[in-house]
Amino acid sequence: MPTSAWFFFFGEAMTQTLNPPRSQGPVTQLDNDQVNRYKRHLILPEVGIEGQKKLLNAKVLCIGAGGLGCPISLYLAAAGVGTIGLADVDVVSPSNLQRQVLFGTKDVGEPKVEAAARRLKDLNPDVKLIEHKTIVNSSNVMDLIRDYDVIIDGTDNFPTRYCVNDACVLQKKPNVYGSIFRFEGMVTVFAPHLKNPDTGEQGPCYRCMYPEPPDPGSVPSCAEGGVLGVICGTIGSLQANETVKLILGLGRPAIGRLITYSSVDMEFRTYKIRRDPNCPVCGNHPTITKPIDYEQFCGVPILDPKSLEETKQEAQRAKHGGNGQPAPASNLDPRGLPPGYAFRPDWEVTPREVKSMLDNGEKFYFVDCRLPNEYQITHIAGTELIPLQQLAQNIDKLRQHQGEKIVVHCKSGGRSMQFTQALRQAGFKDVKSMAGGILLWNKDINPGGPQY
Ligand SMILES: [Zn+2]
Protein backbone atom coordinates (compact mmCIF):
# COMPACT_ATOMS: atom_id res chain seq x y z
CA MET A 1 0.00 0.00 0.00
CA PRO A 2 1.56 3.27 -1.08
CA THR A 3 0.82 5.11 2.12
CA SER A 4 2.66 2.64 4.33
CA ALA A 5 6.00 4.42 3.90
CA TRP A 6 4.82 7.46 5.79
CA PHE A 7 2.28 5.87 8.04
CA PHE A 8 2.31 6.99 11.63
CA PHE A 9 1.51 5.15 14.78
CA PHE A 10 0.47 7.00 17.85
CA GLY A 11 0.28 5.75 21.37
CA GLU A 12 0.77 2.14 22.33
CA ALA A 13 -1.56 -0.79 22.40
CA MET A 14 -3.31 -0.87 25.73
CA THR A 15 -4.97 -3.60 27.62
CA GLN A 16 -8.72 -3.21 27.54
CA THR A 17 -10.04 -0.92 30.23
CA LEU A 18 -13.66 -0.09 30.79
CA ASN A 19 -14.39 3.61 30.50
CA PRO A 20 -10.83 4.77 31.04
CA PRO A 21 -10.53 8.30 32.41
CA ARG A 22 -9.97 10.61 29.46
CA SER A 23 -6.92 12.37 30.71
CA GLN A 24 -4.85 9.27 31.54
CA GLY A 25 -3.00 7.35 28.87
CA PRO A 26 -3.94 6.76 25.28
CA VAL A 27 -7.59 6.72 24.28
CA THR A 28 -8.57 3.13 23.54
CA GLN A 29 -12.28 3.61 23.11
CA LEU A 30 -14.74 6.44 22.65
CA ASP A 31 -17.43 7.21 25.19
CA ASN A 32 -20.95 8.18 24.16
CA ASP A 33 -20.26 11.89 24.20
CA GLN A 34 -17.30 11.37 21.93
CA VAL A 35 -19.26 9.17 19.54
CA ASN A 36 -21.82 11.92 19.32
CA ARG A 37 -19.28 14.71 18.95
CA TYR A 38 -17.27 12.97 16.24
CA LYS A 39 -20.01 11.10 14.39
CA ARG A 40 -19.39 13.01 11.12
CA HIS A 41 -15.86 11.63 11.27
CA LEU A 42 -16.88 8.17 12.40
CA ILE A 43 -19.17 7.72 9.44
CA LEU A 44 -16.28 8.28 7.04
CA PRO A 45 -14.81 4.81 6.42
CA GLU A 46 -11.38 6.44 6.00
CA VAL A 47 -11.57 7.79 9.55
CA GLY A 48 -13.92 5.65 11.62
CA ILE A 49 -13.38 4.79 15.28
CA GLU A 50 -9.76 3.79 14.67
CA GLY A 51 -8.98 7.05 12.92
CA GLN A 52 -10.69 9.12 15.60
CA LYS A 53 -8.63 7.33 18.25
CA LYS A 54 -5.49 8.21 16.28
CA LEU A 55 -6.57 11.85 16.30
CA LEU A 56 -7.32 11.76 20.02
CA ASN A 57 -3.93 10.20 20.73
CA ALA A 58 -2.00 12.54 18.44
CA LYS A 59 0.26 15.30 19.72
CA VAL A 60 0.66 18.30 17.48
CA LEU A 61 2.72 21.43 18.05
CA CYS A 62 1.65 24.61 16.32
CA ILE A 63 4.43 27.17 16.31
CA GLY A 64 2.85 30.59 16.13
CA ALA A 65 -0.66 31.44 17.34
CA GLY A 66 -1.19 34.19 14.78
CA GLY A 67 -2.93 34.38 11.42
CA LEU A 68 -2.16 30.76 10.53
CA GLY A 69 -2.07 29.29 14.04
CA CYS A 70 -5.63 30.44 14.73
CA PRO A 71 -7.48 28.48 12.02
CA ILE A 72 -5.03 25.59 12.33
CA SER A 73 -5.62 25.12 16.03
CA LEU A 74 -9.37 25.73 15.78
CA TYR A 75 -9.79 22.95 13.21
CA LEU A 76 -7.42 20.58 14.94
CA ALA A 77 -9.17 21.07 18.28
CA ALA A 78 -12.57 20.63 16.65
CA ALA A 79 -11.30 17.46 14.95
CA GLY A 80 -10.35 16.03 18.32
CA VAL A 81 -6.57 16.12 18.04
CA GLY A 82 -5.91 15.14 21.62
CA THR A 83 -2.85 17.19 22.48
CA ILE A 84 -2.19 20.57 20.91
CA GLY A 85 0.85 22.61 21.86
CA LEU A 86 0.87 26.29 21.01
CA ALA A 87 4.09 28.29 21.00
CA ASP A 88 3.87 32.08 20.87
CA VAL A 89 5.24 34.87 23.01
CA ASP A 90 3.00 37.65 21.73
CA VAL A 91 -0.06 39.31 23.26
CA VAL A 92 -3.34 39.93 21.42
CA SER A 93 -3.47 43.39 19.90
CA PRO A 94 -6.40 45.14 18.18
CA SER A 95 -4.75 44.83 14.76
CA ASN A 96 -4.67 41.02 15.15
CA LEU A 97 -8.46 40.78 15.12
CA GLN A 98 -8.67 41.40 11.35
CA ARG A 99 -7.49 37.80 10.78
CA GLN A 100 -6.71 35.96 14.02
CA VAL A 101 -10.09 34.32 14.49
CA LEU A 102 -9.33 32.65 17.81
CA PHE A 103 -9.44 35.96 19.60
CA GLY A 104 -12.08 38.47 20.52
CA THR A 105 -12.03 42.08 21.58
CA LYS A 106 -12.05 41.06 25.24
CA ASP A 107 -8.79 39.13 24.72
CA VAL A 108 -6.81 42.23 23.73
CA GLY A 109 -3.75 42.55 25.93
CA GLU A 110 -3.71 38.88 26.94
CA PRO A 111 -0.96 36.46 26.01
CA LYS A 112 -2.10 34.72 22.83
CA VAL A 113 -1.43 31.21 24.10
CA GLU A 114 -3.62 31.81 27.17
CA ALA A 115 -6.51 33.32 25.21
CA ALA A 116 -6.17 30.55 22.60
CA ALA A 117 -6.16 27.76 25.16
CA ARG A 118 -9.32 29.10 26.74
CA ARG A 119 -11.13 29.28 23.40
CA LEU A 120 -9.95 25.87 22.23
CA LYS A 121 -10.81 24.22 25.54
CA ASP A 122 -14.30 25.65 25.20
CA LEU A 123 -14.50 24.32 21.66
CA ASN A 124 -13.49 20.82 22.71
CA PRO A 125 -12.85 19.72 26.30
CA ASP A 126 -11.28 16.50 24.97
CA VAL A 127 -8.22 18.47 23.91
CA LYS A 128 -5.24 18.93 26.17
CA LEU A 129 -3.71 22.33 25.45
CA ILE A 130 -0.07 22.92 26.22
CA GLU A 131 0.89 26.58 26.38
CA HIS A 132 4.45 27.45 25.40
CA LYS A 133 4.69 31.16 26.09
CA THR A 134 8.12 31.49 24.56
CA ILE A 135 9.98 32.40 21.41
CA VAL A 136 11.34 29.35 19.60
CA ASN A 137 15.10 29.42 19.13
CA SER A 138 18.13 27.16 18.96
CA SER A 139 18.34 26.82 22.73
CA ASN A 140 14.83 25.44 23.25
CA VAL A 141 13.61 24.03 19.92
CA MET A 142 14.95 20.50 20.36
CA ASP A 143 13.25 20.04 23.74
CA LEU A 144 10.13 21.84 22.57
CA ILE A 145 9.33 19.57 19.63
CA ARG A 146 10.53 16.28 21.14
CA ASP A 147 7.22 15.00 22.49
CA TYR A 148 5.12 15.95 19.49
CA ASP A 149 4.26 13.82 16.47
CA VAL A 150 3.66 16.58 13.93
CA ILE A 151 5.05 20.13 13.95
CA ILE A 152 3.23 22.95 12.18
CA ASP A 153 5.11 26.05 11.13
CA GLY A 154 2.78 29.02 11.36
CA THR A 155 5.50 31.58 12.00
CA ASP A 156 6.20 34.81 10.20
CA ASN A 157 9.96 35.19 10.34
CA PHE A 158 12.95 33.54 8.69
CA PRO A 159 15.09 32.69 11.73
CA THR A 160 12.24 30.68 13.27
CA ARG A 161 11.49 28.90 9.96
CA TYR A 162 15.08 27.70 9.59
CA CYS A 163 15.19 26.82 13.28
CA VAL A 164 11.98 24.76 13.15
CA ASN A 165 13.09 23.13 9.91
CA ASP A 166 16.46 22.01 11.20
CA ALA A 167 15.05 20.65 14.45
CA CYS A 168 12.32 18.74 12.58
CA VAL A 169 14.86 17.21 10.19
CA LEU A 170 17.15 16.26 13.07
CA GLN A 171 14.31 14.64 15.04
CA LYS A 172 12.54 13.19 11.99
CA LYS A 173 9.30 15.06 12.57
CA PRO A 174 7.04 16.12 9.70
CA ASN A 175 6.90 19.92 9.38
CA VAL A 176 3.63 21.17 7.94
CA TYR A 177 4.68 24.47 6.44
CA GLY A 178 2.54 27.43 5.41
CA SER A 179 3.17 31.07 4.68
CA ILE A 180 1.11 34.04 3.59
CA PHE A 181 1.78 37.45 2.13
CA ARG A 182 -0.66 40.04 0.82
CA PHE A 183 -3.11 38.03 -1.34
CA GLU A 184 -1.08 34.84 -1.65
CA GLY A 185 -0.01 31.84 0.31
CA MET A 186 1.75 28.52 0.05
CA VAL A 187 1.65 25.14 1.74
CA THR A 188 3.84 22.04 1.75
CA VAL A 189 4.96 19.25 4.05
CA PHE A 190 8.69 19.05 4.72
CA ALA A 191 9.65 15.53 5.75
CA PRO A 192 12.97 14.20 4.42
CA HIS A 193 12.54 11.06 6.57
CA LEU A 194 9.35 10.24 4.64
CA LYS A 195 8.78 9.51 0.99
CA ASN A 196 7.14 11.58 -1.67
CA PRO A 197 4.03 9.45 -2.31
CA ASP A 198 4.25 10.11 -6.05
CA THR A 199 7.91 9.39 -6.69
CA GLY A 200 8.98 7.25 -3.77
CA GLU A 201 11.91 9.65 -3.27
CA GLN A 202 12.73 11.21 0.08
CA GLY A 203 10.98 14.53 0.54
CA PRO A 204 12.80 17.89 0.73
CA CYS A 205 13.20 20.22 3.67
CA TYR A 206 12.87 24.02 3.90
CA ARG A 207 16.59 24.44 3.25
CA CYS A 208 16.35 22.37 0.06
CA MET A 209 13.84 24.94 -1.17
CA TYR A 210 15.53 28.02 0.30
CA PRO A 211 19.23 27.25 0.89
CA GLU A 212 19.95 30.86 1.84
CA PRO A 213 17.84 33.33 3.82
CA PRO A 214 16.86 36.50 1.98
CA ASP A 215 18.95 39.61 2.50
CA PRO A 216 17.83 41.32 5.72
CA GLY A 217 15.07 43.78 4.95
CA SER A 218 14.60 42.60 1.35
CA VAL A 219 11.38 40.67 2.01
CA PRO A 220 8.68 42.74 3.67
CA SER A 221 6.73 41.17 6.52
CA CYS A 222 2.92 41.07 6.66
CA ALA A 223 3.14 44.06 9.00
CA GLU A 224 4.98 45.97 6.30
CA GLY A 225 3.31 44.60 3.17
CA GLY A 226 -0.15 43.83 4.50
CA VAL A 227 -2.18 40.64 4.28
CA LEU A 228 -5.77 39.91 3.36
CA GLY A 229 -7.20 38.37 6.52
CA VAL A 230 -9.16 35.65 4.73
CA ILE A 231 -5.94 34.18 3.29
CA CYS A 232 -5.04 32.99 6.79
CA GLY A 233 -8.15 30.83 6.85
CA THR A 234 -7.40 29.31 3.45
CA ILE A 235 -3.77 28.47 4.09
CA GLY A 236 -4.24 27.56 7.76
CA SER A 237 -7.08 25.20 6.89
CA LEU A 238 -4.88 23.50 4.30
CA GLN A 239 -2.18 23.05 6.92
CA ALA A 240 -4.71 21.60 9.37
CA ASN A 241 -5.89 19.27 6.62
CA GLU A 242 -2.36 18.02 5.88
CA THR A 243 -1.84 17.48 9.60
CA VAL A 244 -4.99 15.39 9.95
CA LYS A 245 -3.98 13.36 6.87
CA LEU A 246 -0.57 12.66 8.38
CA ILE A 247 -2.13 11.54 11.65
CA LEU A 248 -4.63 9.30 9.89
CA GLY A 249 -2.20 8.02 7.25
CA LEU A 250 -4.72 9.17 4.70
CA GLY A 251 -4.31 10.16 1.05
CA ARG A 252 -1.26 11.82 -0.47
CA PRO A 253 0.54 14.20 1.85
CA ALA A 254 2.06 17.26 0.19
CA ILE A 255 5.59 15.90 0.53
CA GLY A 256 7.67 17.10 -2.44
CA ARG A 257 4.83 19.33 -3.63
CA LEU A 258 4.54 23.05 -3.02
CA ILE A 259 1.00 24.30 -3.43
CA THR A 260 0.62 28.02 -4.02
CA TYR A 261 -2.62 29.95 -3.84
CA SER A 262 -3.43 33.29 -5.39
CA SER A 263 -6.67 34.64 -3.98
CA VAL A 264 -6.84 37.45 -6.53
CA ASP A 265 -6.77 35.00 -9.45
CA MET A 266 -8.51 32.23 -7.49
CA GLU A 267 -5.82 29.87 -8.60
CA PHE A 268 -3.96 27.00 -6.98
CA ARG A 269 -0.74 25.75 -8.53
CA THR A 270 1.40 22.79 -7.65
CA TYR A 271 5.17 22.77 -8.03
CA LYS A 272 7.36 19.72 -7.60
CA ILE A 273 10.13 20.31 -5.09
CA ARG A 274 12.95 17.84 -4.59
CA ARG A 275 15.35 17.04 -1.84
CA ASP A 276 18.83 18.44 -2.43
CA PRO A 277 21.41 15.68 -1.83
CA ASN A 278 23.84 18.46 -0.85
CA CYS A 279 21.45 20.05 1.65
CA PRO A 280 23.43 20.93 4.79
CA VAL A 281 20.80 19.45 7.09
CA CYS A 282 18.89 16.72 5.21
CA GLY A 283 21.45 15.92 2.48
CA ASN A 284 23.68 12.90 2.17
CA HIS A 285 26.51 14.48 4.15
CA PRO A 286 24.88 16.89 6.58
CA THR A 287 27.05 19.57 8.14
CA ILE A 288 24.32 20.87 10.45
CA THR A 289 23.87 18.28 13.16
CA LYS A 290 22.44 20.53 15.86
CA PRO A 291 20.60 23.86 15.89
CA ILE A 292 22.72 26.88 14.93
CA ASP A 293 22.42 30.60 15.67
CA TYR A 294 19.51 31.47 13.37
CA GLU A 295 19.47 35.18 14.10
CA GLN A 296 23.08 35.38 12.96
CA PHE A 297 22.37 33.11 9.96
CA CYS A 298 19.47 35.30 8.79
CA GLY A 299 20.91 38.62 9.97
CA VAL A 300 17.63 39.58 11.67
CA PRO A 301 16.22 39.03 15.16
CA ILE A 302 13.53 36.36 15.72
CA LEU A 303 11.49 38.92 17.51
CA ASP A 304 11.93 42.61 17.17
CA PRO A 305 11.85 43.77 20.82
CA LYS A 306 10.62 47.16 19.62
CA SER A 307 7.62 45.63 17.84
CA LEU A 308 6.72 43.52 20.88
CA GLU A 309 6.82 46.64 23.01
CA GLU A 310 4.65 48.50 20.49
CA THR A 311 2.13 45.63 20.45
CA LYS A 312 1.91 45.74 24.21
CA GLN A 313 1.39 49.49 24.15
CA GLU A 314 -1.24 49.19 21.41
CA ALA A 315 -3.08 46.59 23.48
CA GLN A 316 -2.78 48.73 26.61
CA ARG A 317 -4.21 51.77 24.86
CA ALA A 318 -7.09 49.78 23.42
CA LYS A 319 -7.92 48.42 26.85
CA HIS A 320 -7.88 51.84 28.46
CA GLY A 321 -9.55 53.85 25.74
CA GLY A 322 -7.93 56.13 23.20
CA ASN A 323 -8.88 54.28 20.01
CA GLY A 324 -5.53 52.55 19.84
CA GLN A 325 -3.77 55.82 19.18
CA PRO A 326 -0.56 56.57 20.99
CA ALA A 327 -0.14 58.95 23.84
CA PRO A 328 2.57 61.60 23.33
CA ALA A 329 5.87 59.81 23.17
CA SER A 330 7.85 59.88 26.36
CA ASN A 331 10.53 57.38 25.48
CA LEU A 332 12.39 59.44 22.90
CA ASP A 333 15.84 60.91 23.30
CA PRO A 334 16.48 64.69 23.41
CA ARG A 335 16.55 64.82 19.58
CA GLY A 336 13.14 63.10 19.43
CA LEU A 337 14.58 59.79 18.25
CA PRO A 338 13.99 56.33 19.72
CA PRO A 339 16.68 55.40 22.25
CA GLY A 340 19.67 53.84 20.53
CA TYR A 341 18.70 55.08 17.05
CA ALA A 342 21.82 55.18 14.85
CA PHE A 343 21.20 58.65 13.42
CA ARG A 344 23.26 59.60 10.34
CA PRO A 345 23.35 63.43 10.25
CA ASP A 346 24.84 63.51 6.74
CA TRP A 347 21.89 61.50 5.37
CA GLU A 348 19.01 62.17 7.76
CA VAL A 349 17.01 64.86 9.46
CA THR A 350 14.88 64.30 12.54
CA PRO A 351 11.14 65.01 12.52
CA ARG A 352 11.79 67.80 15.03
CA GLU A 353 14.25 69.43 12.62
CA VAL A 354 11.71 69.17 9.81
CA LYS A 355 9.04 70.66 12.06
CA SER A 356 11.22 73.66 12.89
CA MET A 357 12.06 74.10 9.18
CA LEU A 358 8.33 74.24 8.49
CA ASP A 359 7.68 76.57 11.42
CA ASN A 360 10.48 78.91 10.28
CA GLY A 361 9.06 79.04 6.78
CA GLU A 362 12.23 77.51 5.36
CA LYS A 363 11.82 76.64 1.69
CA PHE A 364 12.33 72.98 0.86
CA TYR A 365 10.72 70.29 -1.29
CA PHE A 366 9.03 67.73 0.97
CA VAL A 367 8.46 64.33 -0.68
CA ASP A 368 6.35 61.48 0.67
CA CYS A 369 7.62 58.33 -1.09
CA ARG A 370 4.97 55.90 0.18
CA LEU A 371 2.05 54.44 -1.77
CA PRO A 372 -1.23 56.35 -2.33
CA ASN A 373 -3.17 54.03 0.02
CA GLU A 374 -0.69 54.80 2.79
CA TYR A 375 -0.97 58.52 2.05
CA GLN A 376 -4.72 58.22 2.55
CA ILE A 377 -4.25 56.69 6.00
CA THR A 378 -2.13 59.60 7.20
CA HIS A 379 0.04 62.28 5.64
CA ILE A 380 1.83 65.48 6.46
CA ALA A 381 0.39 68.64 4.95
CA GLY A 382 2.52 70.13 2.20
CA THR A 383 4.17 66.91 1.05
CA GLU A 384 4.29 65.77 -2.56
CA LEU A 385 3.47 62.10 -3.09
CA ILE A 386 6.07 60.36 -5.27
CA PRO A 387 6.10 56.62 -4.50
CA LEU A 388 9.57 55.08 -4.44
CA GLN A 389 8.42 52.69 -7.16
CA GLN A 390 7.71 55.65 -9.45
CA LEU A 391 10.92 57.58 -8.84
CA ALA A 392 12.24 56.98 -12.36
CA GLN A 393 9.06 58.26 -14.03
CA ASN A 394 9.13 61.36 -11.83
CA ILE A 395 12.78 62.26 -12.21
CA ASP A 396 12.01 65.26 -14.46
CA LYS A 397 9.61 66.65 -11.87
CA LEU A 398 12.27 66.18 -9.20
CA ARG A 399 14.91 67.86 -11.37
CA GLN A 400 12.86 71.08 -11.14
CA HIS A 401 13.74 71.07 -7.43
CA GLN A 402 17.36 69.96 -7.81
CA GLY A 403 18.69 73.29 -6.58
CA GLU A 404 16.51 73.23 -3.46
CA LYS A 405 16.79 71.37 -0.23
CA ILE A 406 14.79 68.11 -0.50
CA VAL A 407 13.46 66.06 2.42
CA VAL A 408 11.99 62.61 1.78
CA HIS A 409 9.90 60.60 4.20
CA CYS A 410 8.12 57.23 4.15
CA LYS A 411 6.46 55.09 6.82
CA SER A 412 9.44 54.41 9.06
CA GLY A 413 12.55 55.52 7.20
CA GLY A 414 13.64 52.58 5.01
CA ARG A 415 12.19 53.55 1.65
CA SER A 416 12.98 57.23 2.09
CA MET A 417 16.63 56.31 2.62
CA GLN A 418 16.58 54.35 -0.66
CA PHE A 419 14.93 57.32 -2.36
CA THR A 420 17.56 59.66 -0.93
CA GLN A 421 20.41 57.42 -2.06
CA ALA A 422 18.94 57.16 -5.56
CA LEU A 423 18.64 60.95 -5.85
CA ARG A 424 22.18 61.51 -4.65
CA GLN A 425 23.39 58.99 -7.22
CA ALA A 426 21.48 60.98 -9.80
CA GLY A 427 23.48 64.08 -8.87
CA PHE A 428 21.20 65.68 -6.26
CA LYS A 429 23.27 67.25 -3.49
CA ASP A 430 20.97 68.55 -0.75
CA VAL A 431 18.60 65.66 -0.11
CA LYS A 432 17.92 63.91 3.18
CA SER A 433 15.65 61.23 4.60
CA MET A 434 13.40 61.94 7.59
CA ALA A 435 14.43 59.53 10.34
CA GLY A 436 11.66 57.27 11.64
CA GLY A 437 9.21 58.30 8.91
CA ILE A 438 5.64 59.35 9.52
CA LEU A 439 5.25 56.86 12.36
CA LEU A 440 7.83 58.77 14.38
CA TRP A 441 6.29 62.06 13.22
CA ASN A 442 2.91 60.87 14.50
CA LYS A 443 4.50 59.94 17.80
CA ASP A 444 6.49 63.05 18.43
CA ILE A 445 5.18 65.96 16.35
CA ASN A 446 1.57 64.94 15.74
CA PRO A 447 0.68 62.73 18.72
CA GLY A 448 -2.57 60.91 18.10
CA GLY A 449 -1.88 60.67 14.37
CA PRO A 450 -2.42 57.13 13.04
CA GLN A 451 0.16 54.41 13.60
CA TYR A 452 -0.38 51.79 10.94
ZN1 LIG B 1 17.09 19.76 3.00
Residues whose N, C-alpha, C, O or C-beta is under 5 A from the ligand:
A	BS01	ZN	P204 C205 R207 C208 C279 C282 G283
